[in-house]
Amino acid sequence: MTPGINLARKAGISHTIHEYSHEPGSESYGTEAADKLGLAHHQVFKTLVAKVDGRELVVAVVPVSAMLSLKQIARAAGGKKATMATPTEVERSTGYVLGGVSPLGQKKRLRTFIDDSATTLERIHVSAGRRGLEIELAPGDLQQLTGAQLVPLQQA
């Protein structure tokens, strides 16, 4: 059990847990999840943490088939500039290890933004809080559980 799975269960939302064998040394965790689970890359979303204007950490949830636009996440958060958070900042604020960061059940609730492409899908997959573990749920449920805003986040 992870805090993310516990949150989904407690909220009573429809979800499915998918487990796969994570290969140590794999750097593209989201792509690995999509490939191992036989899913299209636009259905699996990665959870990234960015720092806006050098102060606020925010969560960006984007398809593994896309690159996060730092300009878009800064704009969505009402800032001017964003950079990727350091691994230490990510792990300290979320309580999860890299490659297993879930948008659900984070230690410190950060403002969350989901790429608006999620609205074209009935179900999406995000990390359930551990490498090799994904949770499948409706984008609207993810938005509700995280308090997220749906905005364009992909690089053009």
N, CA and C of each residue as an Amber inpcrd file, in Angstrom:
protein
   468
   0.8390000  -1.1860000   0.0000000   0.0000000   0.0000000   0.0000000
   0.8800000   1.2450000   0.0000000   0.4250000   2.2630000  -0.7060000
   1.1340000   3.5430000  -0.7150000   0.1410000   4.6300000  -0.2960000
   0.6270000   5.8000000   0.1010000  -0.2960000   6.8820000   0.4430000
  -1.2340000   7.2340000  -0.7230000  -0.7410000   7.1440000  -1.9550000
  -1.5690000   7.4340000  -3.1180000  -2.7220000   6.4510000  -3.2750000
  -2.4380000   5.1760000  -3.1170000  -3.4750000   4.1460000  -3.2110000
  -4.4660000   4.3100000  -2.0550000  -3.9450000   4.5630000  -0.8670000
  -4.8170000   4.7590000   0.2960000  -5.7690000   5.9300000   0.0850000
  -5.2750000   7.0080000  -0.5080000  -6.1130000   8.1750000  -0.7710000
  -7.2430000   7.8250000  -1.7350000  -6.9200000   7.1100000  -2.8120000
  -7.9350000   6.7130000  -3.7960000  -8.9740000   5.7920000  -3.1560000
  -8.5190000   4.8490000  -2.3560000  -9.4480000   3.9280000  -1.6870000
 -10.3580000   4.6590000  -0.7090000  -9.7640000   5.5280000   0.1010000
 -10.5330000   6.2760000   1.0950000 -11.5900000   7.1570000   0.4310000
 -11.2470000   7.7170000  -0.7360000 -12.1830000   8.5850000  -1.4650000
 -13.2640000   7.7760000  -2.1810000 -13.0490000   6.4660000  -2.2930000
 -14.0380000   5.5970000  -2.9280000 -14.1250000   5.7490000  -4.4390000
 -13.0420000   6.1980000  -5.0520000 -13.0840000   6.3600000  -6.5070000
 -12.7180000   5.0460000  -7.2110000 -13.2340000   4.8830000  -8.4010000
 -12.9390000   3.6990000  -9.2030000 -11.4920000   3.7810000  -9.6820000
 -10.7230000   2.7640000  -9.3690000  -9.3220000   2.7310000  -9.8020000
  -8.8580000   1.2820000  -9.9210000  -7.7940000   1.0980000 -10.6770000
  -7.1830000  -0.2190000 -10.8330000  -5.6850000  -0.0650000 -10.6270000
  -5.0940000  -0.9900000  -9.9040000  -3.6490000  -0.9880000  -9.6640000
  -2.9900000  -1.9410000 -10.6580000  -1.9080000  -1.4840000 -11.2750000
  -1.1420000  -2.2960000 -12.2200000   0.2960000  -2.3650000 -11.7220000
   0.8070000  -3.5800000 -11.6530000   2.1800000  -3.7860000 -11.1900000
   3.0120000  -4.3500000 -12.3250000   4.2620000  -3.9300000 -12.4100000
   5.1910000  -4.4670000 -13.4010000   6.5730000  -4.5300000 -12.7650000
   7.4410000  -5.2900000 -13.4000000   8.7930000  -5.4610000 -12.8780000
   9.6770000  -4.3090000 -13.3630000  10.0520000  -3.4280000 -12.4340000
  10.9150000  -2.2920000 -12.7640000  12.3490000  -2.7680000 -12.9600000
  12.9650000  -2.3040000 -14.0250000  14.3730000  -2.6410000 -14.3030000
  15.2820000  -1.5870000 -13.6820000  16.0980000  -1.9500000 -12.7070000
  17.0400000  -0.9790000 -12.1370000  17.9130000  -0.3800000 -13.2340000
  18.1670000   0.9100000 -13.1250000  18.9790000   1.5890000 -14.1310000
  18.1430000   2.2450000 -15.2140000  16.8690000   1.9150000 -15.2810000
  15.9870000   2.5580000 -16.2530000  15.7970000   4.0080000 -15.8430000
  16.0060000   4.9330000 -16.7770000  15.9060000   6.3560000 -16.4570000
  14.5660000   6.9430000 -16.8680000  13.9100000   6.3210000 -17.8430000
  12.6290000   6.8350000 -18.3140000  11.5140000   5.9940000 -17.6900000
  11.1820000   6.3290000 -16.4580000  10.2490000   5.5090000 -15.6850000
   8.8740000   5.4210000 -16.3320000   8.3650000   6.5430000 -16.8360000
   7.0440000   6.5460000 -17.4440000   6.9780000   5.7240000 -18.7170000
   8.0000000   5.8510000 -19.5460000   8.0630000   5.0710000 -20.7780000
   8.1690000   3.5880000 -20.4540000   8.9660000   3.2710000 -19.4420000
   9.0920000   1.8800000 -19.0170000   7.7320000   1.3370000 -18.5780000
   6.9880000   2.1270000 -17.8160000   5.6690000   1.6920000 -17.3560000
   4.7420000   1.4400000 -18.5430000   4.7050000   2.3670000 -19.4840000
   3.8380000   2.2100000 -20.6630000   4.2090000   0.9520000 -21.4340000
   5.4990000   0.7730000 -21.6850000   5.9480000  -0.3860000 -22.4670000
   5.6650000  -1.6960000 -21.7490000   5.9650000  -1.7600000 -20.4680000
   5.7740000  -3.0120000 -19.7180000   4.2990000  -3.3630000 -19.5420000
   3.4310000  -2.3300000 -19.5050000   1.9970000  -2.5850000 -19.3340000
   1.2600000  -2.6460000 -20.6690000   1.9990000  -2.4520000 -21.7800000
   1.3900000  -2.5270000 -23.1070000   0.4140000  -1.3940000 -23.3860000
   0.7440000  -0.2080000 -22.8920000  -0.1400000   0.9490000 -23.0500000
   0.4520000   1.9670000 -24.0170000  -0.4210000   2.7340000 -24.6580000
   0.0410000   3.8360000 -25.5030000   0.6790000   4.8900000 -24.5950000
   1.7390000   5.5160000 -25.0820000   2.4770000   6.4720000 -24.2560000
   1.6460000   7.6980000 -23.8670000   0.6170000   8.0300000 -24.6340000
  -0.2080000   9.1950000 -24.2810000  -1.2000000   8.8780000 -23.1620000
  -1.3290000   7.5940000 -22.7820000  -2.2380000   7.1910000 -21.7050000
  -1.5620000   7.1870000 -20.3380000  -0.2370000   7.1370000 -20.3380000
   0.5320000   7.0870000 -19.0960000   1.1110000   8.4790000 -18.8430000
   0.8610000   9.0020000 -17.6500000   1.2880000  10.3550000 -17.3240000
   2.3850000  10.3210000 -16.2680000   3.3930000  11.1610000 -16.4540000
   4.4870000  11.2640000 -15.4890000   4.2090000  12.4360000 -14.5550000
   4.7060000  12.3170000 -13.3500000   4.5370000  13.3480000 -12.3320000
   5.8680000  14.0560000 -12.1500000   5.8880000  15.3280000 -12.5020000
   7.1080000  16.1250000 -12.4190000   6.9050000  17.2580000 -11.4170000
   7.9870000  17.6550000 -10.7660000   7.9160000  18.7610000  -9.8210000
   8.8100000  19.8770000 -10.3410000   8.2200000  21.0710000 -10.4420000
   8.9510000  22.2480000 -10.9160000   8.9670000  23.3040000  -9.8160000
   9.9440000  24.1970000  -9.9130000  10.0450000  25.3110000  -8.9700000
   9.7460000  26.5860000  -9.7470000   8.7390000  27.3180000  -9.3110000
   8.2980000  28.5310000  -9.9930000   8.8850000  29.7600000  -9.3020000
   9.5230000  30.6020000 -10.1100000  10.1380000  31.8450000  -9.6360000
  11.0740000  31.6210000  -8.4490000  11.7230000  30.4420000  -8.4290000
  12.7070000  30.1470000  -7.3910000  12.1310000  29.9290000  -6.0110000
  10.7810000  29.8590000  -5.9050000  10.1730000  29.7670000  -4.5780000
   9.2490000  28.5670000  -4.4200000   8.2060000  28.5280000  -5.2150000
   7.1310000  27.5560000  -5.0040000   7.3220000  26.2850000  -5.8230000
   7.2030000  25.1470000  -5.1530000   7.2130000  23.8650000  -5.8460000
   5.7880000  23.5540000  -6.2910000   5.6540000  23.1190000  -7.5540000
   4.3500000  22.7390000  -8.1000000   4.4990000  21.4080000  -8.8240000
   3.3830000  20.7070000  -8.9750000   3.3710000  19.4140000  -9.6470000
   2.7810000  19.5760000 -11.0420000   3.4470000  18.9750000 -12.0260000
   2.9570000  18.9340000 -13.4020000   2.7580000  17.4700000 -13.7780000
   1.5760000  17.1430000 -14.2820000   1.2470000  15.7770000 -14.6800000
   1.0550000  15.7990000 -16.1950000   2.0030000  15.1830000 -16.9230000
   1.9990000  15.2330000 -18.3850000   2.1970000  13.8320000 -18.9660000
   1.7050000  13.6090000 -20.1940000   1.8970000  12.2940000 -20.8070000
   3.3920000  11.9810000 -20.9690000   3.7480000  10.7100000 -20.8510000
   5.1570000  10.3330000 -21.0220000   5.6040000  10.5590000 -22.4570000
   4.6590000  10.7050000 -23.3810000   4.9910000  10.9580000 -24.7850000
   5.3430000  12.4170000 -25.0350000   5.2420000  13.2710000 -24.0220000
   5.4450000  14.7070000 -24.1990000   6.5450000  15.2250000 -23.2790000
   7.0190000  16.4120000 -23.6140000   7.9720000  17.1260000 -22.7560000
   7.2120000  18.2530000 -22.0630000   7.5090000  18.4690000 -20.7980000
   6.9030000  19.5580000 -20.0560000   7.4650000  20.8850000 -20.5650000
   6.5860000  21.8430000 -20.8220000   6.9970000  23.2010000 -21.1510000
   7.1410000  23.9770000 -19.8440000   8.3560000  24.3990000 -19.5460000
   8.5820000  25.1650000 -18.3180000   7.8790000  26.5190000 -18.3950000
   7.7400000  27.0650000 -19.5990000   7.0020000  28.3210000 -19.7650000
   5.5250000  28.1170000 -19.4220000   4.9710000  27.0070000 -19.8710000
   3.5530000  26.7310000 -19.6200000   3.2720000  26.5010000 -18.1350000
   4.1410000  25.7590000 -17.4530000   3.8960000  25.5030000 -16.0290000
   4.0790000  26.7930000 -15.2310000   5.0440000  27.6240000 -15.6080000
   5.2220000  28.9090000 -14.9220000   3.9760000  29.7740000 -15.1140000
   3.4890000  29.8450000 -16.3390000   2.2960000  30.6400000 -16.6370000
   1.0930000  30.1120000 -15.8570000   0.9110000  28.7970000 -15.8480000
  -0.2270000  28.1950000 -15.1460000  -0.1930000  28.5200000 -13.6520000
   1.0120000  28.5680000 -13.0930000   1.1730000  28.8280000 -11.6570000
   1.2070000  30.3270000 -11.3400000   1.0860000  31.1580000 -12.3790000
   1.0800000  32.6010000 -12.1610000   2.4560000  33.1850000 -11.9600000
   3.4650000  32.4820000 -12.4550000   4.8360000  32.9600000 -12.3120000
   5.4370000  33.3550000 -13.6390000   6.7160000  33.7360000 -13.5790000
   7.4200000  34.1560000 -14.7930000   8.3720000  33.0850000 -15.3170000
   8.9600000  32.3170000 -14.3970000   9.9760000  31.3420000 -14.8030000
   9.8690000  30.0850000 -13.9490000  10.1180000  28.9500000 -14.5890000
  10.1260000  27.6840000 -13.8430000  11.3730000  26.8960000 -14.2070000
  11.8510000  26.1500000 -13.2380000  12.9480000  25.2120000 -13.4410000
  12.5080000  23.8890000 -12.8300000  13.1710000  22.8200000 -13.1970000
  12.8610000  21.5350000 -12.5910000  13.4180000  21.5220000 -11.1640000
  12.6450000  20.9920000 -10.2450000  13.0940000  20.8600000  -8.8650000
  14.2240000  19.8330000  -8.8020000  15.0800000  19.9680000  -7.8130000
  16.1630000  19.0010000  -7.6460000  15.5870000  17.6960000  -7.1100000
  16.2870000  16.5770000  -7.3310000  15.8110000  15.3050000  -6.7650000
  15.5650000  15.3840000  -5.2540000  16.4310000  16.0810000  -4.5320000
  16.2670000  16.2110000  -3.0860000  14.9880000  16.9710000  -2.7530000
  14.7160000  18.0660000  -3.4820000  13.4840000  18.8300000  -3.2520000
  12.2570000  17.9840000  -3.5480000  12.3210000  17.2050000  -4.6300000
  11.1900000  16.3580000  -5.0200000  10.8980000  15.3310000  -3.9340000
  11.9280000  14.6060000  -3.5220000  11.7380000  13.5390000  -2.5450000
  11.3270000  14.0890000  -1.1790000  11.8980000  15.2140000  -0.7840000
  11.5680000  15.8050000   0.5160000  10.1250000  16.3080000   0.5360000
   9.6730000  16.9350000  -0.5410000   8.3270000  17.5270000  -0.5280000
   7.2290000  16.4960000  -0.7910000   7.5170000  15.4800000  -1.6140000
   6.4610000  14.5100000  -1.9580000   6.4590000  13.2900000  -1.0500000
   7.6230000  12.9390000  -0.5160000   7.7210000  11.7170000   0.2710000
   7.9220000  10.4790000  -0.5830000   8.0840000  10.6780000  -1.8890000
   8.2770000   9.5610000  -2.8250000   9.6720000   9.6290000  -3.4370000
  10.1810000   8.4650000  -3.8950000  11.4610000   8.4290000  -4.5890000
  11.2460000   8.7210000  -6.0740000  12.2690000   9.2680000  -6.7170000
  12.1750000   9.5360000  -8.1480000  11.8270000   8.2530000  -8.8890000
  10.9690000   8.3910000  -9.8750000  10.5080000   7.2240000 -10.6160000
   9.2890000   6.5900000  -9.9880000   8.9400000   7.0440000  -8.7860000
   7.7650000   6.5320000  -8.0940000   6.9340000   7.6660000  -7.5040000
   7.1420000   8.8850000  -8.0240000   6.4130000  10.0370000  -7.5070000
   4.9790000  10.0000000  -8.0350000   4.0530000   9.9500000  -7.1210000
   2.6360000   9.9600000  -7.4740000   2.0710000  11.3530000  -7.2400000
   1.1060000  11.7620000  -8.0620000   0.4380000  13.0290000  -7.7630000
  -0.5130000  12.8920000  -6.5690000  -0.7600000  11.6590000  -6.1450000
  -1.6860000  11.3700000  -5.0480000  -0.9350000  11.0810000  -3.7550000
  -1.4520000  11.5770000  -2.6420000  -0.9270000  11.2190000  -1.3290000
   0.4620000  11.7340000  -1.0360000   0.8030000  12.8850000  -1.5840000
   2.1210000  13.4390000  -1.3150000   2.2100000  13.9520000   0.1110000
   3.4220000  13.9120000   0.6540000   3.6600000  14.3250000   2.0370000
   3.2240000  15.7810000   2.2410000   3.6260000  16.6510000   1.3270000
   3.2190000  18.0500000   1.3600000   2.3850000  18.2870000   0.1060000
   1.1470000  18.6980000   0.2920000   0.2750000  18.9000000  -0.8710000
   0.7130000  20.1400000  -1.6420000   1.1730000  19.9130000  -2.8610000
   1.6230000  20.9980000  -3.7250000   0.5340000  21.3220000  -4.7370000
   0.5120000  22.5730000  -5.2010000  -0.4350000  22.9120000  -6.2660000
  -0.1290000  22.0170000  -7.4580000  -1.1680000  21.4910000  -8.0570000
  -1.0160000  20.4910000  -9.1200000  -1.7100000  20.9570000 -10.3920000
  -1.0540000  20.6770000 -11.5140000  -1.5560000  21.0160000 -12.8390000
  -1.4760000  19.7740000 -13.7080000  -2.5770000  19.4380000 -14.3610000
  -2.6380000  18.2680000 -15.2420000  -2.7590000  18.7590000 -16.6720000
  -1.9620000  18.1780000 -17.5660000  -2.0490000  18.5580000 -18.9740000
  -3.4580000  18.3000000 -19.4790000  -4.0000000  19.2710000 -20.2080000
  -5.3920000  19.1810000 -20.6500000  -5.6590000  18.0590000 -21.6520000
  -4.6200000  17.4100000 -22.1660000  -4.8300000  16.2550000 -23.0560000
  -5.5000000  15.1040000 -22.3010000  -5.4220000  15.1210000 -20.9740000
  -6.0430000  14.0620000 -20.1660000  -7.5540000  14.0260000 -20.3720000
  -8.1370000  15.1590000 -20.7240000  -9.5960000  15.2180000 -20.8930000
 -10.0740000  14.4300000 -22.1040000  -9.1680000  14.0510000 -22.9940000
  -9.5500000  13.2720000 -24.1800000  -9.5920000  11.7760000 -23.8870000
  -9.2010000  11.3940000 -22.6840000  -9.1210000   9.9830000 -22.3050000
 -10.1240000   9.6450000 -21.2080000 -10.6650000   8.4330000 -21.2610000
 -11.5720000   7.9820000 -20.2010000 -10.7980000   7.6420000 -18.9290000
  -9.6170000   7.0420000 -19.1020000  -8.7880000   6.6220000 -17.9680000
  -7.3340000   6.9730000 -18.2900000  -6.6010000   7.3410000 -17.2620000
  -5.1680000   7.5660000 -17.4070000  -4.4390000   6.7670000 -16.3300000
  -3.1510000   6.6040000 -16.5370000  -2.3080000   5.8850000 -15.5870000
  -1.2630000   6.8560000 -15.0330000  -1.1010000   6.8650000 -13.7260000
  -0.0500000   7.6410000 -13.0700000   0.6240000   6.7320000 -12.0520000
   1.7850000   7.1470000 -11.6040000   2.4740000   6.3560000 -10.5870000
   1.6040000   6.2470000  -9.3420000   1.6200000   5.0660000  -8.7700000
   0.8610000   4.8410000  -7.5380000   1.7190000   5.0920000  -6.3030000
   2.9770000   5.5140000  -6.5070000   3.8190000   5.8610000  -5.3700000
   5.0230000   4.9670000  -5.1630000   5.3020000   4.1400000  -6.1620000
   6.4460000   3.2440000  -6.0810000   6.8480000   2.8630000  -7.4960000
   8.1270000   2.6950000  -7.7220000   8.5730000   2.2270000  -9.0430000
   7.9560000   0.8580000  -9.2940000   7.3840000   0.6890000 -10.4990000
   6.7710000  -0.5910000 -10.8390000   5.3080000  -0.6920000 -10.4380000
   4.7120000   0.4230000 -10.0220000   3.3210000   0.4110000  -9.5790000
   2.5850000   1.6200000 -10.1600000   1.5160000   1.3400000 -10.9020000
   0.7150000   2.3920000 -11.5280000  -0.7210000   2.2970000 -11.0420000
  -1.3870000   3.4440000 -11.0040000  -2.8080000   3.4740000 -10.6870000
  -3.5480000   4.0380000 -11.8960000  -4.5920000   3.3490000 -12.2860000
  -5.4310000   3.7600000 -13.4210000  -6.7100000   4.3630000 -12.8600000
  -7.0500000   5.5510000 -13.3300000  -8.2450000   6.2230000 -12.8500000
  -8.7400000   7.2320000 -13.8760000  -9.9290000   7.7540000 -13.6690000
 -10.4860000   8.7670000 -14.5620000  -9.7620000  10.0920000 -14.3180000
  -9.4790000  10.8490000 -15.3900000  -8.8080000  12.1380000 -15.2100000
  -9.5550000  13.0680000 -14.2490000 -10.8810000  13.0520000 -14.2950000
 -11.6710000  13.8950000 -13.4030000 -11.4870000  13.5180000 -11.9440000
 -11.3230000  12.2270000 -11.6780000 -11.0720000  11.7810000 -10.3030000
  -9.6940000  12.2360000  -9.8270000  -8.6970000  12.1500000 -10.7140000
  -7.3620000  12.6240000 -10.3550000  -7.4090000  14.1260000 -10.0720000
  -8.1170000  14.8480000 -10.9090000  -8.2460000  16.2950000 -10.7200000
  -8.9040000  16.6020000  -9.3740000  -9.9600000  15.8760000  -9.0640000
 -10.6800000  16.0970000  -7.8070000  -9.8020000  15.7810000  -6.5930000
  -9.1040000  14.6490000  -6.6340000  -8.2950000  14.2240000  -5.4900000
  -7.1000000  15.1320000  -5.2290000  -6.5830000  15.7620000  -6.2930000
  -5.4010000  16.6130000  -6.1510000  -5.7370000  18.0960000  -6.1200000
  -6.9890000  18.4370000  -6.4530000  -7.3570000  19.8550000  -6.5580000
  -6.6870000  20.5170000  -7.7440000  -6.3570000  19.7280000  -8.7510000
  -5.5700000  20.2180000  -9.8830000  -6.3600000  21.0760000 -10.8390000
  -5.6210000  21.8830000 -11.5890000  -6.1680000  22.6170000 -12.7140000
  -5.7450000  21.9020000 -13.9870000  -6.6520000  21.8620000 -14.9710000
  -6.3330000  21.3100000 -16.2810000  -5.8730000  22.4500000 -17.1750000
  -4.6340000  22.3580000 -17.6590000  -4.0490000  23.4100000 -18.4800000
  -3.1120000  22.7860000 -19.5150000  -2.8300000  23.5110000 -20.6140000
  -1.8330000  22.9970000 -21.5500000  -0.4360000  23.0580000 -20.9190000
   0.2770000  21.9390000 -20.9310000   1.5970000  21.8850000 -20.3060000
   2.6890000  21.3620000 -21.2330000   2.3070000  20.9070000 -22.4360000
   3.2850000  20.2770000 -23.3240000   4.0700000  21.3070000 -24.1370000
   5.3510000  20.9640000 -24.3620000   6.1630000  21.7600000 -25.2860000
   5.5890000  21.6040000 -26.6870000   5.5940000  22.6900000 -27.4270000
   5.0790000  22.6410000 -28.8100000   6.0670000  21.9590000 -29.7250000
